[in-house]
């Protein structure tokens, strides 16, 4: 059976080099570009006519916007409207990346930890810098839960610091592992289908169900990524 | 015991965590269904928190899976 991790291999489509660094246009870059073009198409064409009764494209663009705006409003609280574009950019990128990967022969760039780690580290840096700017030195009060006895500080502060530092790691590994595990599972069952011959109808049935589940996971993980981003952004607004 | 079989046993031990996460997910959906049955009008809030809890818990199972894969592929 073929190694199920081969599907994540990156191929060079257009080899390029700049000052000794490999900056080739790969299949990963191709799908990032397709994601970008699709999002731009959806929002430029969808909002170009501005009909009172929205058509399909305008309707989906509006629904995506309202969904994100409500999510940020509910989770980041008062004064968070300025973060809607930031969260929406991340949400749409992850959403389109996950869903494009489900198309046969497609490539899931979110199944590479370098992509998700770069995204979540960017979110982490943005949250820390904005919190330092808005709260100043009061930002560090966040690491001590209000109302806890002072004697507990030596125990509580390391735990809180650790859980804060682990945020980008858990955020990136969650998305990457979900995408990778799903695709590995699909490929394993596809291998069983071929190996079993006529009895392969059983794993084939399972693949159909699993594909449905993977669509759910792709949408859910994009939602969770954006939801956690807006929850983390809450720390930059509210004093603890 | 040679290193190759120890590696396979280690990968097997790493995915035990998935079983424990199964218990955790069961508890989440148990509480979710109980809450929905008692107060159906709270469904929108419960859906959001339920999915968040589901995703946070499921991530732990996937960490175990990733560790097992890393052990099997000689990365660690």
Interface residues (C-beta under 8 A of the other chain):
Chain A: X5 X74 X170 X173 X174 X177 X178 X180 X181 X184 X220 X221 X223 X224 X227 X228
Chain B: X48 X51 X52 X54 X55 X56 X58 X59 X62 X63 X65 X66 X69 X73
